[in-house]
Amino acid sequence: MTSVVTGFAVIVTIIAIGYLLGRRDVLGPTGPMVLSKLAFWVASPALMFHTVAGADLAVLASKPLIATAGSVAVVVAVFALAGWWRGWDASYTTLGALCSGLVNAGNLGIPIAAYVLGDATLVAPILLMQTIVIVPVALTILDLAGAATKLPLWRRFLTPLQSPVTVGSLAGVVVAATSVPIPAPVMEPFILVGSMSIPAVLIVFGISLCGASWPGRGPDRRPLALAVALKSLVHPAVALGLGMLLDLSRDELLALVVLSALPTAQNALTFAVWYGKAMTLVRESILVTTVVSLPVLVLVATVLR
């Protein structure tokens, strides 16, 4: 599967650049935080706005997306129940749940969809679901969990609007739903600035690997093992089962399982760094699921194609 390897090679190369920058301390001690802030406050909202604004919202009612949503709900619920049972705090559990269900639909999903499935637009439904539903809900929980005092009810309803990623996504939904034409001179800055998001996040990930211990050796080893198992094995398996129940075509089933088998999204690390929670768990989850997903993707593409 040369196409799968090619998609991973691009990602690994950018991560390696970040690692080298970190080893040489080119960006200084504040470099990762600056890049994370740039991605969180500027680049990611711009990326989400122009991506969602040009998407067809009708895909949100498609059968493959229903199967995807069901599989995400299962793995997120399992991790959340484990967090409740083990007494992990809300922020840690939320970020761990993201590691279990948030797929790398942007920077890895697009090339994989293009090279393996032959259609890059197949990644749009899951990208929209994550952008419009999963990420805003997760950021709301993280914001509420970080509140020093109990917020009044009206403030809780406004909490999602405190996240620039959510605001950018909702703005894109408004544009897509109303079909408001956006002139090219207005949209191009969003496209240009948004293109910084993926490499910035990957470089931060690479820098974060400097001096990091071997995955699974610290106190996060059990949550890490759970997150990796849920993301790499349970998620695609449940998606396959739901896809068969919904009587999807062979091509739809292949796309569903391949996209569900993608590793944890690097955006999860941006949130972990920004909120200062579960950074080791998220970083190691991204690393391990990225390594594990390659043989899983090859197996899935070989069996279902």
ChimeraX attribute file (.defattr): number of C-alpha atoms within 10 A of each C-alpha:
attribute: neighborCount
match mode: 1-to-1
recipient: residues
	/A:1	13
	/A:2	10
	/A:3	16
	/A:4	20
	/A:5	14
	/A:6	14
	/A:7	20
	/A:8	19
	/A:9	12
	/A:10	13
	/A:11	17
	/A:12	15
	/A:13	14
	/A:14	20
	/A:15	23
	/A:16	17
	/A:17	17
	/A:18	26
	/A:19	22
	/A:20	17
	/A:21	19
	/A:22	24
	/A:23	14
	/A:24	11
	/A:25	13
	/A:26	11
	/A:27	14
	/A:28	10
	/A:29	10
	/A:30	8
	/A:31	16
	/A:32	23
	/A:33	14
	/A:34	14
	/A:35	21
	/A:36	26
	/A:37	18
	/A:38	18
	/A:39	28
	/A:40	23
	/A:41	15
	/A:42	19
	/A:43	27
	/A:44	29
	/A:45	27
	/A:46	28
	/A:47	26
	/A:48	29
	/A:49	28
	/A:50	24
	/A:51	23
	/A:52	25
	/A:53	26
	/A:54	16
	/A:55	18
	/A:56	15
	/A:57	16
	/A:58	9
	/A:59	17
	/A:60	16
	/A:61	10
	/A:62	11
	/A:63	17
	/A:64	26
	/A:65	20
	/A:66	19
	/A:67	25
	/A:68	25
	/A:69	21
	/A:70	17
	/A:71	24
	/A:72	27
	/A:73	15
	/A:74	18
	/A:75	25
	/A:76	25
	/A:77	15
	/A:78	16
	/A:79	24
	/A:80	20
	/A:81	14
	/A:82	16
	/A:83	19
	/A:84	13
	/A:85	9
	/A:86	11
	/A:87	10
	/A:88	14
	/A:89	12
	/A:90	17
	/A:91	22
	/A:92	22
	/A:93	24
	/A:94	24
	/A:95	26
	/A:96	28
	/A:97	29
	/A:98	27
	/A:99	33
	/A:100	33
	/A:101	33
	/A:102	27
	/A:103	27
	/A:104	24
	/A:105	25
	/A:106	21
	/A:107	20
	/A:108	23
	/A:109	27
	/A:110	22
	/A:111	22
	/A:112	27
	/A:113	23
	/A:114	17
	/A:115	18
	/A:116	22
	/A:117	22
	/A:118	12
	/A:119	14
	/A:120	15
	/A:121	14
	/A:122	20
	/A:123	23
	/A:124	23
	/A:125	24
	/A:126	26
	/A:127	23
	/A:128	23
	/A:129	16
	/A:130	19
	/A:131	22
	/A:132	21
	/A:133	14
	/A:134	18
	/A:135	22
	/A:136	23
	/A:137	17
	/A:138	18
	/A:139	23
	/A:140	20
	/A:141	19
	/A:142	22
	/A:143	17
	/A:144	19
	/A:145	16
	/A:146	13
	/A:147	10
	/A:148	7
	/A:149	8
	/A:150	10
	/A:151	12
	/A:152	8
	/A:153	8
	/A:154	8
	/A:155	11
	/A:156	15
	/A:157	11
	/A:158	11
	/A:159	18
	/A:160	21
	/A:161	16
	/A:162	13
	/A:163	18
	/A:164	19
	/A:165	27
	/A:166	24
	/A:167	19
	/A:168	25
	/A:169	27
	/A:170	21
	/A:171	18
	/A:172	24
	/A:173	24
	/A:174	14
	/A:175	19
	/A:176	20
	/A:177	16
	/A:178	10
	/A:179	12
	/A:180	10
	/A:181	11
	/A:182	13
	/A:183	8
	/A:184	9
	/A:185	8
	/A:186	9
	/A:187	15
	/A:188	13
	/A:189	13
	/A:190	20
	/A:191	18
	/A:192	13
	/A:193	17
	/A:194	21
	/A:195	16
	/A:196	18
	/A:197	25
	/A:198	20
	/A:199	18
	/A:200	26
	/A:201	29
	/A:202	26
	/A:203	24
	/A:204	28
	/A:205	27
	/A:206	25
	/A:207	25
	/A:208	20
	/A:209	21
	/A:210	16
	/A:211	10
	/A:212	11
	/A:213	11
	/A:214	9
	/A:215	17
	/A:216	17
	/A:217	10
	/A:218	12
	/A:219	10
	/A:220	15
	/A:221	15
	/A:222	13
	/A:223	22
	/A:224	27
	/A:225	17
	/A:226	19
	/A:227	31
	/A:228	28
	/A:229	17
	/A:230	25
	/A:231	31
	/A:232	26
	/A:233	17
	/A:234	21
	/A:235	28
	/A:236	25
	/A:237	17
	/A:238	21
	/A:239	28
	/A:240	22
	/A:241	15
	/A:242	22
	/A:243	26
	/A:244	14
	/A:245	10
	/A:246	14
	/A:247	13
	/A:248	17
	/A:249	12
	/A:250	13
	/A:251	11
	/A:252	16
	/A:253	23
	/A:254	22
	/A:255	25
	/A:256	25
	/A:257	25
	/A:258	26
	/A:259	27
	/A:260	32
	/A:261	29
	/A:262	27
	/A:263	30
	/A:264	30
	/A:265	27
	/A:266	27
	/A:267	28
	/A:268	24
	/A:269	31
	/A:270	28
	/A:271	24
	/A:272	22
	/A:273	21
	/A:274	14
	/A:275	15
	/A:276	12
	/A:277	20
	/A:278	19
	/A:279	21
	/A:280	23
	/A:281	27
	/A:282	30
	/A:283	25
	/A:284	27
	/A:285	31
	/A:286	26
	/A:287	19
	/A:288	19
	/A:289	26
	/A:290	23
	/A:291	14
	/A:292	18
	/A:293	21
	/A:294	19
	/A:295	12
	/A:296	18
	/A:297	25
	/A:298	17
	/A:299	14
	/A:300	17
	/A:301	18
	/A:302	11
	/A:303	9
	/A:304	13
	/A:305	13
